[in-house]
Amino acid sequence: MTYKAQSKRYTKLIYRRCGNSGLLLPPITLGLWHNFGGKNSMLNESKKILFRAFDRGITHFDLANNYGPPYGSAESNFGKVLNKDLKKYRDELIISTKAGYDMWPGPYGEWGSKKYLLASLDQSLKRMKVDYVDIFYSHRFDPLTPLEETADALAQSVKLGKALYVGISSYSSKQTLKMNKLLKQRGVPCLIHQPSYSMINRWIEKDLIKTLKKLGIGCIAFSPLAQGMLSGKYLKSIPKISRISDNSSLDKKMITESYLTKIKQLTKIAKKRNQSLPQMALSWVLRHKNMTSALIGARTVDQLDECLDSQNNLIFSSNELKEIDKFAKEENINLWSKSSKD
Ligand SMILES: NC(=O)c1ccc[n+]([C@@H]2O[C@H](COP(=O)([O-])OP(=O)(O)OC[C@H]3O[C@@H](n4cnc5c(N)ncnc54)[C@H](OP(=O)(O)O)[C@@H]3O)[C@@H](O)[C@H]2O)c1
């Protein structure tokens, strides 16, 4: 059966301006890091998640060259759905991809050289069978490549018509200031920054979020549910179907006593707000006026629906925020901290 999008899809979310740009993004974006790779994922729930997301007003889908496993398969799978079912909606979609991490063997298969970034973008376009992506990111800061070269590659992606906008991910405040200047000199503004951020990973509050506001760059926070840790799923044991059991990017060592105490307390606060903990975690990330979007992952349509329902309660009283601050403390879970340390 051919997919037909819900006619009322744009009545549900309040879109947010991405920094000082002309681009509006949905408050919740769907990422395809997990659950969209491999051979069979698009035969089942993953495809339904994409349709449900679009039906509920999510216009932005976030990918990267190496999402899978295997590398590239999330882009290929997304491309299949895009070209079959979502083709006529292409102008309603914001598709992003990135390059920076390990993708292919040899010296040109990762980091921030022009050689790697532009070759990777070409591969992404081929896998997704699109002429351009809406946003192309430098996925991580490369301390050994001149930032000018990475900026050249990003700017060139726009000049060649292969990307409409560019962004950076997991750059420190200092390197963001530098990259912003370099991109400006090349006539291509830095649209957006994609850092990790959640109730138990608050590094961007030190200076990055203020820098982004000052520079007029949008902010899209990834892993706002701390890869699922900001839910009740790990309170009693490790469920068989969960990211920890998948043996991937989340380690059971992260389930500490200090973590469990925080989750129990935060769940009580969420309940008083008539929200689940994942819902409160998303509303909380979006409490910053210059937070453009919370970039979630979902394994099921039900998870996606629950996350989107966070939008029914976005207001926090100052007392609630104070109470949350008692328990929303660092848990040493930022796997991407190396990229932003310089
Ligand atoms: N720029 C970067 O370096 C970078 C790095 C990482 C991610 N990202 C982007 O950010 C996106 C999101 O990352 P993420 O998947 O880590 O985000 P997340 O939203 O923090 O975690 C998603 C996971 O949380 C669980 N979950 C989601 N909704 C739930 C609900 N309602 N109740 C209970 N559990 C729920 C699911 O875990 P289970 O599978 O255990 O059910 C789901 O797979 C990625 O797809 C990618 O696009 C970017």
The ligand as a Tripos MOL2 file, in Angstrom:
@<TRIPOS>MOLECULE
LIG
   48    52     1     0     0
SMALL
NO_CHARGES

@<TRIPOS>ATOM
      1 N1         26.3640   14.0010   16.5600 N.am      1 LIG1
      2 C1         26.6770   12.9100   17.2180 C.2       1 LIG1
      3 O1         27.8500   12.6190   17.4730 O.2       1 LIG1
      4 C2         25.5680   11.9890   17.6590 C.ar      1 LIG1
      5 C3         25.8090   10.9830   18.6050 C.ar      1 LIG1
      6 C4         24.7380   10.1940   19.0260 C.ar      1 LIG1
      7 C5         23.4640   10.4170   18.5030 C.ar      1 LIG1
      8 N2         23.2760   11.3760   17.5680 N.ar      1 LIG1
      9 C6         21.9470   11.5980   16.9370 C.3       1 LIG1
     10 O2         20.9640   11.6670   17.9510 O.3       1 LIG1
     11 C7         19.9450   10.7040   17.7020 C.3       1 LIG1
     12 C8         19.3310   10.2420   18.9900 C.3       1 LIG1
     13 O3         20.3100    9.6240   19.8100 O.3       1 LIG1
     14 P1         19.8380    8.5450   20.8510 P.3       1 LIG1
     15 O4         19.1480    7.4370   20.1070 O.co2     1 LIG1
     16 O5         20.9660    8.2480   21.7490 O.co2     1 LIG1
     17 O6         18.7170    9.4170   21.6230 O.3       1 LIG1
     18 P2         17.8640    9.1860   22.9350 P.3       1 LIG1
     19 O7         16.5190    9.7310   22.5770 O.co2     1 LIG1
     20 O8         18.5760    9.7420   24.0970 O.co2     1 LIG1
     21 O9         17.7790    7.6090   23.1180 O.3       1 LIG1
     22 C9         16.9410    6.8230   22.3210 C.3       1 LIG1
     23 C10        16.6260    5.5440   23.0510 C.3       1 LIG1
     24 O10        15.8920    5.8600   24.2230 O.3       1 LIG1
     25 C11        14.8970    4.8910   24.4370 C.3       1 LIG1
     26 N3         13.5810    5.5540   24.3810 N.ar      1 LIG1
     27 C12        13.0970    6.3970   23.4410 C.ar      1 LIG1
     28 N4         11.8610    6.7810   23.7450 N.ar      1 LIG1
     29 C13        11.5520    6.1770   24.9000 C.ar      1 LIG1
     30 C14        10.3970    6.1810   25.7110 C.ar      1 LIG1
     31 N5          9.3310    6.9170   25.3830 N.pl3     1 LIG1
     32 N6         10.4120    5.4230   26.8430 N.ar      1 LIG1
     33 C15        11.4960    4.6840   27.1850 C.ar      1 LIG1
     34 N7         12.6120    4.6320   26.4360 N.ar      1 LIG1
     35 C16        12.6330    5.3840   25.3050 C.ar      1 LIG1
     36 C17        15.0700    3.8290   23.3760 C.3       1 LIG1
     37 O11        15.9900    2.8860   23.9380 O.3       1 LIG1
     38 P3         15.8200    1.3120   23.7990 P.3       1 LIG1
     39 O12        16.3330    1.0380   22.4360 O.co2     1 LIG1
     40 O13        16.6840    0.7870   24.8900 O.co2     1 LIG1
     41 O14        14.3630    0.9870   23.9490 O.co2     1 LIG1
     42 C18        15.7240    4.6070   22.2700 C.3       1 LIG1
     43 O15        16.4290    3.7860   21.3810 O.3       1 LIG1
     44 C19        20.6750    9.6210   16.8960 C.3       1 LIG1
     45 O16        19.7920    8.8000   16.1520 O.3       1 LIG1
     46 C20        21.5390   10.4670   16.0120 C.3       1 LIG1
     47 O17        20.7680   10.9740   14.9470 O.3       1 LIG1
     48 C21        24.2970   12.1750   17.1530 C.ar      1 LIG1
@<TRIPOS>BOND
     1     1     2 1
     2     2     3 2
     3     2     4 1
     4     4     5 ar
     5     4    48 ar
     6     5     6 ar
     7     6     7 ar
     8     7     8 ar
     9     8     9 1
    10     8    48 ar
    11     9    10 1
    12     9    46 1
    13    10    11 1
    14    11    12 1
    15    11    44 1
    16    12    13 1
    17    13    14 1
    18    14    15 2
    19    14    16 1
    20    14    17 1
    21    17    18 1
    22    18    19 2
    23    18    20 1
    24    18    21 1
    25    21    22 1
    26    22    23 1
    27    23    24 1
    28    23    42 1
    29    24    25 1
    30    25    26 1
    31    25    36 1
    32    26    27 ar
    33    26    35 ar
    34    27    28 ar
    35    28    29 ar
    36    29    30 ar
    37    29    35 ar
    38    30    31 1
    39    30    32 ar
    40    32    33 ar
    41    33    34 ar
    42    34    35 ar
    43    36    37 1
    44    36    42 1
    45    37    38 1
    46    38    39 2
    47    38    40 1
    48    38    41 1
    49    42    43 1
    50    44    45 1
    51    44    46 1
    52    46    47 1
@<TRIPOS>SUBSTRUCTURE
     1 LIG1         1 GROUP 0 **** ****
